[in-house]
Amino acid sequence: MVFSTLFLLAQVLVSALAAPVINERAGAVTAASSSFVSSLTPYMQFARAAYCTEGASVWSCGVTVVQPRDSIPLAACNAISDFQIYAGGGDGAATPSWFVGWSPSLSSIIVAHEGTDPTQFLSLVNDADFVPDAMDQTYFPGISTSIEVHGGFQDTFKRSASSILAAVKKVMAAKSSSKVTLVGHSLGGALALLDSIYLKIQIPSITTKTVTLGGPRVGNPAFASYLGSFDLTRITHELDPIPIVPGRGLGFAHPQGEVHQSSADDLWYNCPGSDNTDIRCSTGNVPNIFVSDIIDHLGEKPSFSESSPRLMPLLCHVKGLITTISGLELFIAD
């Protein structure tokens, strides 16, 4: 476990140090409304659930977070209890857990991926293979050979792609729907981006919406540009170091769609363009690994007394743990 953590931090350090200092801006940063941020809650819950379902086809998961002053049920599956799961897979290691199903509330097919579980070493190995590769024409026929992606992410994507495609087609037939929503946190966010392109190529009739939380950079600028026309929201949180890796100096770039919760004032901002370097956006807020905080990668409890909504905790895979995050004691129990 100690070796696994050091391995991950070493990869993050190398990748972040490779990022050059760029002072350009990609566009005007604007405040995100509370109503818009609140609308992201179900997508956060689906991302949490992917850590808890362990690839099962049974909708049962989640945790409860208790504070000294209140008790708030945050079990992911209970929060989106109308969800109908159709398929699930993955082993939580070489193949992160995933599920596919139908959300009546969103009137959409849902595809959700687990992210990197720090208790599983193989997941970290997946993240470590950051040499960019051309996108595999078997899965992405006709896509430009100039588009390159993180080799480890693409290899991981391939392990579940055909099963997810089959499950999506099954739900489409059952619900007569062509709307597909893809979500994921961390590595799961990277897989959601690859799924978005894959499913759209394989099933051109679908419309996609993709929401990622704390996702790393996945591909080169050509990849980021390709996603320019997609309905994409990239949630980044305060001083989380994962969105700044792999480094821009290694040839990686984020696509559009960032919504960032700033560590400076705890407010949410729309950050247009790719890797917006404004201080209110992730790349500007976390210029290097030395000012980052890995705890911010996990999200925090939403406080209903605050005017600014917060990220949900993404800790379903941690059971029976008492910890302190930014001075707030949390009890997490399955």
C-alpha positions in Angstrom: 0.0 0.0 0.0 2.8 2.4 0.9 4.7 1.5 -2.3 1.5 2.0 -4.3 0.9 5.5 -2.9 4.6 6.5 -3.5 4.3 5.1 -7.1 1.3 7.3 -7.8 2.8 10.4 -6.3 6.1 9.9 -8.2 4.2 9.7 -11.5 2.2 12.8 -10.7 5.4 14.6 -9.8 7.2 13.7 -13.0 4.1 14.6 -15.1 3.5 17.9 -13.4 7.1 19.0 -13.6 7.0 18.4 -17.3 4.3 21.1 -17.8 5.6 24.4 -19.1 4.6 27.7 -17.7 2.1 29.3 -20.1 0.5 32.7 -19.4 -2.1 32.8 -22.1 -5.8 32.9 -21.4 -8.4 30.9 -23.4 -11.3 33.2 -22.8 -13.3 35.2 -20.2 -13.9 33.3 -17.0 -17.4 33.7 -15.6 -19.1 32.7 -12.3 -21.1 29.5 -12.5 -24.6 29.8 -11.0 -25.6 27.9 -8.0 -28.4 26.3 -9.9 -26.1 25.0 -12.5 -23.7 23.6 -10.0 -26.6 21.9 -8.1 -27.7 20.4 -11.4 -24.4 18.4 -11.4 -25.3 16.5 -8.3 -26.8 13.4 -9.9 -23.7 13.0 -12.1 -21.5 13.2 -9.0 -23.6 10.5 -7.4 -23.3 8.2 -10.4 -19.5 8.7 -10.2 -19.5 7.8 -6.5 -21.6 4.8 -7.2 -19.1 3.4 -9.6 -16.7 3.0 -6.7 -19.2 1.0 -4.7 -21.0 -1.3 -7.0 -17.9 -3.4 -7.7 -19.0 -4.3 -11.1 -22.2 -6.0 -9.9 -25.6 -5.8 -11.7 -27.4 -5.0 -8.4 -28.1 -1.4 -7.4 -26.8 -1.5 -3.9 -24.0 0.8 -2.7 -23.0 3.9 -0.9 -21.9 5.4 2.4 -23.3 7.8 5.0 -21.3 10.8 6.2 -21.9 11.9 9.8 -20.7 15.2 11.3 -20.7 16.1 15.0 -23.6 18.5 14.3 -25.7 16.7 11.8 -26.3 13.4 10.0 -26.8 13.6 6.2 -27.6 10.4 4.2 -25.3 10.5 1.1 -25.5 6.9 0.0 -25.0 7.1 -3.7 -27.5 4.5 -4.7 -30.1 5.9 -2.4 -29.6 9.4 -3.8 -30.4 8.1 -7.3 -32.8 5.3 -6.2 -34.8 5.3 -9.4 -31.8 4.2 -11.5 -32.3 0.8 -13.2 -29.0 -1.1 -13.7 -28.7 -3.3 -16.7 -25.1 -4.4 -16.7 -21.9 -4.1 -14.7 -18.4 -5.4 -15.0 -14.7 -4.9 -14.2 -12.6 -6.3 -11.4 -11.7 -3.0 -9.7 -8.0 -3.4 -10.7 -6.8 -4.1 -14.2 -10.4 -3.2 -15.4 -12.0 -0.6 -13.2 -15.6 -1.3 -12.2 -18.3 0.0 -14.5 -22.1 -0.1 -14.9 -24.7 0.7 -17.5 -28.4 1.4 -16.9 -31.3 3.8 -17.3 -32.1 6.9 -15.3 -35.8 7.9 -15.4 -34.9 11.2 -13.7 -32.5 12.2 -16.4 -34.3 10.3 -19.2 -30.9 8.9 -20.2 -28.8 5.8 -20.5 -26.0 6.1 -18.0 -22.5 4.7 -18.4 -20.3 5.1 -15.3 -16.7 4.1 -14.6 -14.8 3.7 -11.4 -11.6 5.7 -11.1 -8.2 4.9 -9.6 -8.7 3.0 -6.3 -5.5 3.6 -4.2 -6.0 0.2 -2.6 -5.4 -1.5 -5.9 -1.9 -1.5 -7.3 -2.9 -2.5 -10.9 -5.0 0.6 -11.2 -1.9 2.6 -10.6 0.0 0.7 -13.2 -2.7 1.6 -15.7 -2.2 5.3 -14.9 1.6 5.0 -15.2 1.7 4.2 -18.9 1.5 7.7 -20.1 3.2 7.4 -23.5 0.8 8.8 -26.1 -0.5 6.4 -28.8 -2.6 6.8 -31.9 -6.2 5.9 -31.3 -6.9 2.2 -32.2 -8.7 2.1 -35.5 -10.4 -1.1 -34.4 -12.4 0.8 -31.8 -12.2 4.3 -33.5 -12.5 3.6 -37.2 -11.8 6.5 -39.5 -10.5 8.8 -36.7 -7.5 10.9 -37.7 -4.1 9.3 -37.0 -3.0 12.7 -35.6 -5.1 12.2 -32.6 -3.2 10.5 -29.8 -4.1 9.4 -26.3 -2.5 8.2 -23.1 -1.5 4.6 -23.8 -2.5 3.2 -20.4 -5.9 4.8 -20.5 -6.6 3.4 -24.0 -5.5 -0.1 -23.0 -7.8 0.1 -19.9 -10.7 1.4 -22.1 -10.3 -1.6 -24.5 -10.9 -4.1 -21.7 -14.5 -3.0 -21.2 -15.4 -1.3 -24.4 -17.3 -4.1 -26.2 -19.2 -5.1 -23.1 -20.3 -1.5 -22.5 -21.3 -1.1 -26.2 -23.5 -4.2 -26.0 -25.1 -3.0 -22.8 -25.8 0.5 -24.2 -27.5 -1.1 -27.2 -29.6 -3.3 -24.9 -30.9 -0.3 -22.9 -31.5 1.7 -26.1 -33.7 -1.1 -27.4 -35.5 -1.5 -24.0 -36.1 2.2 -23.5 -36.3 3.5 -27.1 -33.8 6.1 -26.2 -30.7 7.5 -28.0 -29.5 9.7 -25.2 -26.3 8.5 -23.4 -24.7 10.1 -20.4 -21.2 9.2 -19.4 -19.6 9.9 -16.1 -16.5 9.1 -14.1 -14.0 10.4 -11.5 -10.2 10.4 -11.9 -9.3 7.5 -14.3 -13.0 7.0 -14.7 -13.2 10.4 -16.2 -10.5 9.5 -18.7 -12.5 6.4 -19.7 -15.7 8.4 -20.0 -14.0 10.7 -22.6 -12.8 7.7 -24.6 -16.3 6.1 -24.3 -17.9 9.3 -25.6 -15.9 9.1 -28.8 -16.2 5.3 -29.2 -19.9 5.1 -28.7 -20.6 8.0 -31.0 -18.5 6.4 -33.8 -20.1 3.0 -33.2 -23.7 4.3 -32.8 -23.9 7.6 -34.8 -27.5 8.1 -33.9 -26.9 8.7 -30.2 -26.5 12.1 -28.5 -24.0 12.1 -25.6 -23.5 14.1 -22.5 -20.2 13.6 -20.6 -19.4 14.7 -17.0 -16.0 14.0 -15.5 -14.8 14.8 -12.0 -11.1 15.3 -11.3 -10.1 13.8 -14.6 -6.5 13.8 -15.9 -5.4 15.0 -19.3 -6.2 12.1 -21.7 -4.8 13.1 -25.1 -2.9 15.6 -27.3 -4.2 18.9 -28.5 -5.8 17.2 -31.5 -7.7 15.0 -29.1 -8.9 18.0 -27.1 -9.9 19.7 -30.3 -11.9 16.7 -31.5 -14.0 16.9 -28.3 -14.7 20.6 -29.0 -18.2 19.9 -30.3 -19.2 17.4 -27.6 -21.5 18.2 -24.7 -18.8 18.0 -22.0 -18.5 19.2 -18.4 -15.2 18.7 -16.7 -15.5 19.3 -12.9 -12.2 20.2 -11.2 -11.8 20.8 -7.5 -9.6 23.3 -5.8 -6.0 22.1 -5.5 -6.5 18.6 -6.9 -3.2 17.7 -8.7 -4.7 15.0 -11.0 -6.1 17.4 -13.6 -2.6 18.8 -14.2 -1.2 15.4 -15.2 0.1 14.2 -17.6 2.0 17.4 -18.1 1.4 19.7 -21.1 5.2 19.4 -21.7 4.5 15.8 -22.5 2.1 16.8 -25.3 -1.2 16.5 -23.4 -4.1 18.9 -23.3 -7.5 19.1 -21.8 -10.6 19.6 -23.9 -13.1 22.4 -23.3 -15.9 22.3 -20.6 -14.1 23.0 -17.3 -16.1 24.1 -14.3 -13.7 24.7 -11.4 -14.3 25.2 -7.7 -11.5 27.7 -6.7 -9.5 27.3 -3.6 -9.1 31.1 -3.4 -12.8 31.9 -2.7 -14.6 28.5 -2.7 -16.7 29.7 -5.6 -17.4 27.9 -8.9 -16.3 29.3 -12.3 -16.8 28.4 -16.0 -13.4 28.2 -17.6 -13.6 28.3 -21.4 -11.0 26.8 -23.7 -8.3 24.2 -23.1 -6.2 24.5 -20.0 -7.3 28.0 -19.1 -4.5 29.4 -17.0 -6.7 31.9 -15.2 -6.1 31.6 -11.4 -9.8 30.7 -11.1 -9.3 27.5 -13.2 -7.5 24.3 -12.4 -4.4 24.8 -14.5 -3.9 28.4 -13.2 -4.9 27.5 -9.6 -2.5 24.5 -9.5 0.5 25.6 -11.5 2.6 22.7 -10.1 2.5 19.8 -7.8 4.1 21.7 -4.9 0.9 23.8 -4.4 -1.5 20.9 -4.8 -3.5 18.9 -2.2 -4.3 15.3 -3.1 -7.1 15.3 -0.6 -9.0 17.7 -2.9 -9.1 14.8 -5.4 -11.6 13.0 -3.2 -14.1 15.9 -3.0 -15.7 17.2 0.2 -19.0 17.1 2.0 -21.6 19.6 0.7 -22.6 22.0 3.4 -26.2 23.2 3.1 -25.4 26.3 5.2 -23.0 27.5 2.5 -24.0 29.5 -0.6 -21.6 27.6 -2.8 -22.4 23.9 -3.5 -19.5 21.5 -2.9 -18.4 18.3 -4.5 -19.7 15.1 -3.1 -17.2 12.9 -1.3 -15.9 10.1 -3.6 -14.9 7.6 -0.9 -17.2 4.7 -1.4 -14.3 2.3 -1.7 -13.0 3.3 1.8 -14.9 1.4 4.5 -15.0 1.9 8.2 -12.6 4.8 8.1 -12.5 7.8 10.4 -10.4 10.6 8.9 -10.0 14.3 9.0 -10.3 16.4 5.8 -9.5 20.1 6.2 -10.3 20.0 9.9 -13.6 18.2 9.4 -14.0 14.8 10.9 -15.9 12.4 8.8 -17.0 8.9 9.7 -17.4 6.7 6.6 -19.2 3.4 6.9 -20.6 1.1 4.4 
